Amino acid sequence: MVNRTTGERLEVGGKGLNISLALRELDEETKALGFVAGFTGKYIKDKIKELGLDCDFIEVQGLSRINVKIRSNNETDINGTGALVTDEDVAKLARKLKKELKPGDWLVVSGSVPPSLGDTAYADLFKRLKSVKDVKLVVDACGKLLTNTLQYHPFMIKPNIYELCEIFGYKSIPSDLEELFACARKLQDQGARNVIVSMGAGGAVMVTETMQSLYIRATKGQLVNSVGAGDSMIAGFIHEYLRSGNYFSSLNYATAAGSACAFTKNLATKAQIEYIESLML
């Protein structure tokens, strides 16, 4: 069957790139790194230059993937396979990061990896960076790609509620917040310092290394586009934590950032985030 759209929009993205774009909107200094390939990779680089975002990508074989997001009665995502990234390419990235990272910096690794890399890809990267000190690691990934990094004690991880259920073998979402807190603490026991579980319209829960168990309700609104909402949460958390060092206000701002993104076609502006945050006080 042939299906025709009523309109199209072409955007550059990817979870790490979205986080950098959101951080820049919040006036934070940020740099996007990673891999690009083929004519789609060239488009990404050209568009990033237009947006004025600082970046330093490594060119690899294949094509940077095209992900199709279908907006109809329901949202449907069709994600491409991605570029051919080798272990040597990852080694190049590690060498680049060793030169870039300074004490006090944050390193966010986010999203899935190409089929050419295994579920130890992020853990292997952290192993190569063991000599780099005083950098806060943040991981947003699913399954073993996430859990394999816990031995390196990331400052924060952010599985969503479905990824948390997958890790612990739940067939349905637990209705009891205490059960979610217990699962998050198990991830702490495995090495994570702080754990945020994002729940979309259900808000977010967090367990902290200071033994706090936090829950934030999300502001109600019309879902327009969920793409980038989780990435905006991470950017919002980092932005507020840099300002206040307070876990509760950082989780509150993160939840506002995620909601604001979900209520708009693009990544939310700082003004939109702060408006949503004002509704949550």
Disulfide bonds with the S-S distance in Angstrom:
none
